[in-house]
């Protein structure tokens, strides 16, 4: 039951991020150039790239809340700490290779990786807990 609830949160989060992100990206192409001027005309494509990473960030938030609620706060914290340490060399490499676009891609990839790792850690923790309950003759999910 808990895995199904979490799966539903992931589906809803993805839908909200994709729909909201799409609206935000479309609005950025329409609104940023006239509001901020031609110097910022390159921002909307970068925003589109970084919006992809928001799916991963949504997954990270859901998994982190599950880890914290399940008593595995250290797993959530170490995932975020590792991402924080990795962001400096990854952003540096991305910007060195492709400037602002490379930094946007690096950001999106880091968020996606952070979400995937936190999700895997939550799934592993929940599966282990459910397996231990079944071994004890408890209720299965």
N, C-alpha and C positions, 0 to 999 in steps of 0.2 A: 504494500500500500504506500509506504513512504517513497519508494523509488518511482512509483507512478505519479505521485504528487510532484516530486521534483522534476520529473520528465515534463509534466504539464507546465511547470514554471519556465522551463527552458524553451518550450515551444512558444508560450505567450511572450516571453522576453524577446525572443528572436523576431516574432511578428511585430511587436511594438518598435523595436530598434530599426528593423528594415523599413517599416512604414514611416515612422517618425524621421528616421535618417534620410529617407528618400525625399520627404517633404522639405527637410532642412537643406539638403543639397540643392534641390530645385530652387528654393527660395534664395539660397546664397548666390546662384548664378544670376538671378534676377535683381537682387537687392544690393549686393556688395559693390559692384562697379559704380552705380549711380550715387550710393551713399558715401563710399570711401574714396572714390576716384579711380583713375586708370592705374595708379601705382599698386592697387590691390586686386587687379583683375586676375592675377595668378592664384589667388586664395581659394576660389571655389573648387578647382580640381584637387587641391591638397586636402580640402575638407572632405571631398568625396572619398579619397583614399583612407583618411583617418576614420571615417564613419564605419568602414568595414571592421576596424578594430573594436568598435563599440559593441559588436556582437560578443566578442571574447570578453570584454569587460563586464557585460551583463551576466555571462556565465560565471565569471569570477565572483561577482557579488552574490549570486545565488548559492554557489558552492561554499563561499566563505561563511554565509549565514548558516548553512547546513552544518558546516564544520564547527562553528562556534556553538550552535545549538546542541550539537551532539557531544560536546565536551572535548573536541579536538582542535581547540583554538590555535595550538602550536603549528598545526599543519597549514592553516590559513596564513598565519603570520610568516612562516618560513617561505611560503610561495611568494608572498608580496615582497619580502625582503630580498629574495633572490632576483626577482624582476627589477627591483630598485637598483641593485648592484649591476645587473646586466644592462640596464638602460643606457648607462654612460658609454660603454664601448660600442653598443649596438647603434645608438644614435650617432656617435662619432663616425662609425664606419658608413652608415647610411648617408650621412651628410657629405662625407669625403667622396663617396662614389657618385652621388647624384644630387647633391645640394638639398634644397628644401623637400623635393619629391622623395629623395632617398630617406630623409628623416621621417617623412610621413609614412612611408612604407615600413620603416623600422618600427615606428610607433604601433602601427596596425598589427604587425607580426608579433610584437611583444605582448600586446593585449590579447591576441588570439592564443598565444602560447600560455599566457598566465591563466586564461579561462580554461584551456584544455587541461593543464596540470592540476588546477584546483578541482575541476570536475572529476578527474581520474582519482585524486586523493579522497574526495568525498565518496565516490562510488566504492572504492576499496574499503573505506572505513565502514560504510553502511553494509556492504556485503559481508565483511568479517563479523560485524555485530549480528546480522541476521543468521549467519551460519552458526555462530555460538549459541544463539537462542534455539535453533532447530536441534542442535546437539543436546541441549538440555531439555528437550521436549516442549519448548515454548511455542508460542504462536508464530507462524511464518507470515511473511509479507504477502 
